[in-house]
Amino acid sequence: MKKRIILAAAATAILAAGLAQAEEGTKGGLGFRSRPIPIAGFAAAPFQAVPSIGGRQWFTDLFGLDVGVGYNQAEVKPLPQKWTGYVVDVGVPLSLKWVSDRVNLIFRPSFQWARIEDELETPPASTIKYTGIGGSGEIEVEWMVAERLSVSASHGVSYMKIEDDATPKSTFTAFGTTQGNFTELGFHVYLW
């Protein structure tokens, strides 16, 4: 009986230590990473969908989940033309190395989906829908500016395919390197 009590107490202590350690690495909050889905040049519109509302959740010190969503609408008058865009970005940040106690080097694979509608209301009224899918692999540096606030920048490679539903169908495909400048920094405010 004593062996079972000691074994149960040891298992409880090990489990509690593991949970306490997991809670230390767990944090999440609001923020975004700017990754526009460009339709400019493909459609007759200078229009982009950007996942500008989102968050990041770290499940451990090593991996987490990013989700970003966006909505954008633009209208041209007196032409009755309207563009509406929706976008979703899902990424998995994987911590490669803490360069210092405030700088984390991250590999972030991600998937993007976007839908943009180009609606022309002059007779004959028409709507063309553009669907974009893409993926990227980036190296990101996240700098903890304060205890619960980070700023990040990244570069890597990405693939994007945008297709419309017009007749005949048009497709735009791009593969290349990505980078951001100082106006495209991401940020996260860790609230929990």
Backbone hydrogen bonds in HBPLUS format (Angstrom, degrees):
<---DONOR---> <-ACCEPTOR-->    atom                        ^
c    i                          cat <-CA-CA->   ^        H-A-AA   ^      H-
h    n   atom  resd res      DA  || num        DHA   H-A  angle D-A-AA Bond
n    s   type  num  typ     dist DA aas  dist angle  dist       angle   num
A0005-ILE N   A0001-MET O   3.09 MM   4  6.44 156.6  2.15 150.3 156.6     1
A0006-ILE N   A0002-LYS O   2.89 MM   4  6.11 164.5  1.91 154.3 158.5     2
A0007-LEU N   A0003-LYS O   2.81 MM   4  5.93 158.0  1.86 146.0 153.1     3
A0008-ALA N   A0004-ARG O   2.80 MM   4  5.93 159.1  1.85 146.4 152.2     4
A0009-ALA N   A0005-ILE O   2.87 MM   4  6.02 156.8  1.92 146.3 153.1     5
A0010-ALA N   A0006-ILE O   2.87 MM   4  6.05 156.8  1.92 147.5 153.9     6
A0011-ALA N   A0007-LEU O   2.90 MM   4  6.10 161.1  1.94 148.2 153.6     7
A0012-THR N   A0008-ALA O   2.91 MM   4  6.05 155.7  1.97 144.8 151.7     8
A0013-ALA N   A0009-ALA O   2.93 MM   4  6.12 155.3  1.99 145.4 152.1     9
A0014-ILE N   A0010-ALA O   2.91 MM   4  6.15 159.9  1.95 151.3 156.6    10
A0015-LEU N   A0011-ALA O   2.90 MM   4  6.03 162.4  1.93 147.8 153.1    11
A0016-ALA N   A0012-THR O   2.86 MM   4  5.97 160.3  1.89 147.5 153.3    12
A0017-ALA N   A0013-ALA O   2.93 MM   4  6.09 155.9  1.99 144.3 150.9    13
A0018-GLY N   A0014-ILE O   2.95 MM   4  6.17 156.7  2.00 147.6 154.1    14
A0019-LEU N   A0015-LEU O   2.90 MM   4  6.15 158.6  1.94 150.8 156.6    15
A0020-ALA N   A0016-ALA O   2.89 MM   4  6.06 157.9  1.94 147.7 153.9    16
A0021-GLN N   A0017-ALA O   2.96 MM   4  6.14 155.8  2.02 144.8 151.5    17
A0022-ALA N   A0018-GLY O   2.89 MM   4  6.12 154.8  1.95 146.0 153.3    18
A0023-GLU N   A0019-LEU O   2.90 MM   4  6.09 154.2  1.96 148.6 155.1    19
A0024-GLU N   A0020-ALA O   3.13 MM   4  6.39 143.6  2.27 139.9 149.0    20
A0025-GLY N   A0021-GLN O   3.41 MM   4  6.79 151.4  2.49 146.8 152.1    21
A0026-THR N   A0022-ALA O   3.10 MM   4  6.19 122.6  2.44 138.4 153.9    22
A0026-THR N   A0023-GLU O   3.25 MM   3  4.93 140.1  2.42  90.9 102.3    23
A0027-LYS N   A0058-TRP O   3.17 MM  31  5.22 148.5  2.27 129.5 138.3    24
A0058-TRP N   A0027-LYS O   2.68 MM  31  5.22 170.4  1.69 176.8 173.3    25
A0191-LEU N   A0028-GLY O   2.90 MM 163  6.23 124.6  2.22 131.7 144.4    26
A0192-TRP N   A0028-GLY O   3.07 MM 164  5.40 168.9  2.08 160.8 159.6    27
A0029-GLY N   A0056-ARG O   2.98 MM  27  5.74 147.8  2.08 151.3 161.6    28
A0056-ARG N   A0029-GLY O   3.02 MM  27  5.74 148.7  2.12 147.7 157.4    29
A0030-LEU N   A0189-VAL O   3.12 MM 159  5.43 122.0  2.47 155.7 145.5    30
A0189-VAL N   A0030-LEU O   2.74 MM 159  5.43 163.9  1.76 166.6 172.4    31
A0031-GLY N   A0054-GLY O   2.92 MM  23  5.32 155.4  1.98 129.2 126.0    32
A0032-PHE N   A0187-PHE O   2.99 MM 155  5.85 139.4  2.16 155.1 167.6    33
A0187-PHE N   A0032-PHE O   3.11 MM 155  5.85 147.2  2.22 154.5 164.6    34
A0037-ILE N   A0049-ALA O   2.84 MM  12  5.27 159.7  1.88 152.7 159.7    35
A0049-ALA N   A0037-ILE O   3.36 MM  12  5.27 160.7  2.40 131.7 136.5    36
A0039-ILE N   A0047-PHE O   3.17 MM   8  5.71 152.6  2.25 160.8 163.4    37
A0042-PHE N   A0039-ILE O   2.92 MM   3  5.34 142.1  2.07 124.2 136.3    38
A0043-ALA N   A0039-ILE O   2.94 MM   4  5.75 169.6  1.95 161.7 164.7    39
A0052-SER N   A0050-VAL O   2.87 MM   2  5.53 120.5  2.23 114.7  97.6    40
A0053-ILE N   A0069-VAL O   3.01 MM  16  5.41 162.3  2.05 164.6 168.3    41
A0069-VAL N   A0053-ILE O   2.74 MM  16  5.41 166.2  1.75 162.2 164.5    42
A0055-GLY N   A0067-VAL O   2.97 MM  12  5.71 147.4  2.08 152.1 162.5    43
A0067-VAL N   A0055-GLY O   3.12 MM  12  5.71 159.4  2.16 156.3 161.4    44
A0057-GLN N   A0065-LEU O   2.91 MM   8  5.31 159.2  1.95 150.0 157.0    45
A0065-LEU N   A0057-GLN O   2.80 MM   8  5.31 143.9  1.93 141.3 153.2    46
A0059-PHE N   A0063-PHE O   3.04 MM   4  6.15 146.4  2.16 141.0 150.3    47
A0060-THR N   A0063-PHE O   3.40 MM   3  5.73 158.3  2.45 158.2 159.9    48
A0095-SER N   A0062-LEU O   2.72 MM  33  4.79 156.7  1.77 137.1 144.5    49
A0064-GLY N   A0093-PRO O   2.99 MM  29  5.35 138.8  2.16 150.5 158.9    50
A0066-ASP N   A0091-GLY O   2.80 MM  25  4.85 169.4  1.81 144.3 144.1    51
A0091-GLY N   A0066-ASP O   2.98 MM  25  4.85 160.7  2.02 130.1 135.9    52
A0068-GLY N   A0089-ASP O   2.80 MM  21  4.96 155.5  1.86 151.5 155.7    53
A0089-ASP N   A0068-GLY O   2.80 MM  21  4.96 157.6  1.85 149.6 152.0    54
A0070-GLY N   A0087-VAL O   2.98 MM  17  5.10 139.3  2.15 145.4 144.1    55
A0087-VAL N   A0070-GLY O   3.09 MM  17  5.10 146.0  2.21 139.9 137.9    56
A0072-ASN N   A0085-GLY O   2.98 MM  13  5.04 149.7  2.07 139.4 142.2    57
A0085-GLY N   A0072-ASN O   2.72 MM  13  5.04 159.7  1.76 158.6 161.2    58
A0074-ALA N   A0083-TRP O   2.90 MM   9  5.21 157.0  1.96 146.3 152.9    59
A0083-TRP N   A0074-ALA O   2.79 MM   9  5.21 164.2  1.81 155.1 160.4    60
A0076-VAL N   A0081-GLN O   2.87 MM   5  5.35 163.4  1.90 156.9 160.4    61
A0081-GLN N   A0079-LEU O   2.84 MM   2  5.54 129.1  2.10 109.0  93.8    62
A0121-GLU N   A0080-PRO O   2.83 MM  41  5.29 169.9  1.84 166.4 168.9    63
A0082-LYS N   A0119-GLU O   2.85 MM  37  5.14 157.7  1.90 147.3 154.9    64
A0119-GLU N   A0082-LYS O   2.78 MM  37  5.14 173.9  1.78 168.1 166.0    65
A0084-THR N   A0117-GLU O   2.99 MM  33  5.21 151.4  2.07 141.5 150.6    66
A0117-GLU N   A0084-THR O   2.79 MM  33  5.21 159.5  1.83 152.5 159.0    67
A0086-TYR N   A0115-ARG O   2.84 MM  29  5.28 153.1  1.91 150.7 159.9    68
A0115-ARG N   A0086-TYR O   2.89 MM  29  5.28 157.6  1.94 148.1 153.3    69
A0088-VAL N   A0113-TRP O   2.84 MM  25  5.33 157.0  1.89 159.3 165.0    70
A0113-TRP N   A0088-VAL O   2.93 MM  25  5.33 154.7  2.00 156.0 162.1    71
A0090-VAL N   A0111-PHE O   2.91 MM  21  5.35 166.0  1.93 159.8 164.4    72
A0111-PHE N   A0090-VAL O   2.80 MM  21  5.35 153.4  1.87 152.2 161.0    73
A0092-VAL N   A0109-PRO O   2.98 MM  17  5.77 157.6  2.03 167.4 174.5    74
A0094-LEU N   A0107-PHE O   2.78 MM  13  5.17 157.4  1.83 150.7 158.6    75
A0107-PHE N   A0094-LEU O   2.87 MM  13  5.17 165.3  1.89 151.6 152.9    76
A0096-LEU N   A0105-LEU O   2.75 MM   9  5.54 157.8  1.80 151.7 158.7    77
A0097-LYS N   A0105-LEU O   3.27 MM   8  5.24 157.2  2.33 137.8 141.0    78
A0105-LEU N   A0097-LYS O   2.80 MM   8  5.24 173.6  1.80 160.3 161.9    79
A0099-VAL N   A0103-VAL O   2.79 MM   4  5.40 127.3  2.07 142.5 157.4    80
A0100-SER N   A0103-VAL O   3.44 MM   3  5.17 161.3  2.48 132.0 133.8    81
A0144-MET N   A0102-ARG O   2.71 MM  42  4.90 171.3  1.72 155.7 158.6    82
A0104-ASN N   A0142-GLU O   2.90 MM  38  5.19 166.7  1.92 150.6 154.6    83
A0142-GLU N   A0104-ASN O   2.95 MM  38  5.19 168.2  1.97 154.1 156.7    84
A0106-ILE N   A0140-GLU O   2.78 MM  34  4.96 172.1  1.79 160.9 161.3    85
A0140-GLU N   A0106-ILE O   2.74 MM  34  4.96 165.6  1.76 148.1 153.2    86
A0108-ARG N   A0138-GLU O   2.80 MM  30  5.20 163.7  1.83 154.6 159.5    87
A0138-GLU N   A0108-ARG O   3.18 MM  30  5.20 158.3  2.23 118.3 124.7    88
A0110-SER N   A0136-SER O   2.85 MM  26  5.28 147.5  1.96 151.7 153.5    89
A0136-SER N   A0110-SER O   3.09 MM  26  5.28 152.5  2.17 131.3 134.9    90
A0112-GLN N   A0134-GLY O   2.88 MM  22  4.99 165.4  1.90 133.5 135.3    91
A0134-GLY N   A0112-GLN O   2.95 MM  22  4.99 145.2  2.08 144.7 141.9    92
A0114-ALA N   A0132-GLY O   2.79 MM  18  4.87 150.2  1.88 146.0 147.4    93
A0132-GLY N   A0114-ALA O   2.83 MM  18  4.87 166.2  1.85 138.3 142.7    94
A0116-ILE N   A0130-TYR O   2.83 MM  14  5.04 162.1  1.86 147.7 153.6    95
A0130-TYR N   A0116-ILE O   2.68 MM  14  5.04 170.0  1.69 159.9 163.6    96
A0118-ASP N   A0128-ILE O   2.79 MM  10  5.16 170.0  1.80 158.4 161.7    97
A0128-ILE N   A0118-ASP O   2.94 MM  10  5.16 160.5  1.98 141.0 145.0    98
A0120-LEU N   A0126-SER O   2.84 MM   6  5.35 169.8  1.85 168.7 171.7    99
A0126-SER N   A0120-LEU O   2.93 MM   6  5.35 158.4  1.98 150.4 157.6   100
A0165-ASP N   A0129-LYS O   3.07 MM  36  5.70 123.5  2.40 144.1 159.7   101
A0131-THR N   A0163-GLU O   2.80 MM  32  5.41 163.9  1.82 159.6 162.5   102
A0163-GLU N   A0131-THR O   2.91 MM  32  5.41 159.1  1.96 144.6 150.2   103
A0133-ILE N   A0161-LYS O   2.93 MM  28  5.50 155.6  1.99 152.3 158.7   104
A0161-LYS N   A0133-ILE O   2.87 MM  28  5.50 157.9  1.92 163.7 171.1   105
A0135-GLY N   A0159-TYR O   3.00 MM  24  5.38 146.6  2.11 139.3 148.7   106
A0159-TYR N   A0135-GLY O   2.82 MM  24  5.38 156.7  1.87 163.8 169.1   107
A0137-GLY N   A0157-VAL O   2.97 MM  20  5.56 158.0  2.02 155.7 161.3   108
A0157-VAL N   A0137-GLY O   3.01 MM  20  5.56 159.2  2.05 152.3 155.1   109
A0139-ILE N   A0155-HIS O   2.82 MM  16  5.65 166.4  1.84 165.6 160.8   110
A0155-HIS N   A0139-ILE O   3.12 MM  16  5.65 149.0  2.22 144.3 152.4   111
A0141-VAL N   A0153-ALA O   2.90 MM  12  5.63 162.3  1.94 167.1 172.7   112
A0153-ALA N   A0141-VAL O   3.19 MM  12  5.63 146.9  2.30 141.7 150.4   113
A0143-TRP N   A0151-VAL O   2.81 MM   8  5.36 175.9  1.81 164.5 163.1   114
A0151-VAL N   A0143-TRP O   2.94 MM   8  5.36 153.4  2.01 146.1 152.5   115
A0145-VAL N   A0149-LEU O   2.87 MM   4  5.72 119.2  2.24 139.2 156.8   116
A0146-ALA N   A0149-LEU O   3.24 MM   3  5.07 167.8  2.26 139.1 141.1   117
A0190-TYR N   A0148-ARG O   2.78 MM  42  4.91 149.7  1.87 141.1 149.1   118
A0150-SER N   A0188-HIS O   2.91 MM  38  5.27 161.1  1.95 153.7 159.2   119
A0188-HIS N   A0150-SER O   3.08 MM  38  5.27 150.3  2.17 133.5 137.9   120
A0152-SER N   A0186-GLY O   2.92 MM  34  4.93 158.5  1.96 128.4 130.3   121
A0186-GLY N   A0152-SER O   2.86 MM  34  4.93 162.2  1.89 143.7 147.5   122
A0156-GLY N   A0178-THR O   3.17 MM  22  5.13 152.6  2.24 120.3 125.7   123
A0178-THR N   A0156-GLY O   2.73 MM  22  5.13 154.7  1.79 129.9 133.0   124
A0158-SER N   A0176-GLY O   2.83 MM  18  5.69 154.0  1.90 163.5 172.2   125
A0176-GLY N   A0158-SER O   3.05 MM  18  5.69 156.7  2.10 155.7 162.4   126
A0160-MET N   A0174-ALA O   2.82 MM  14  5.19 155.0  1.88 156.4 159.4   127
A0174-ALA N   A0160-MET O   2.79 MM  14  5.19 159.0  1.83 155.7 160.1   128
A0162-ILE N   A0172-PHE O   2.73 MM  10  5.05 165.0  1.75 155.1 160.5   129
A0172-PHE N   A0162-ILE O   2.73 MM  10  5.05 163.8  1.76 156.6 161.8   130
A0164-ASP N   A0170-SER O   3.11 MM   6  5.74 156.3  2.17 158.1 163.5   131
A0184-GLU N   A0181-ASN O   2.92 MM   3  5.47 166.4  1.94 123.9 128.4   132
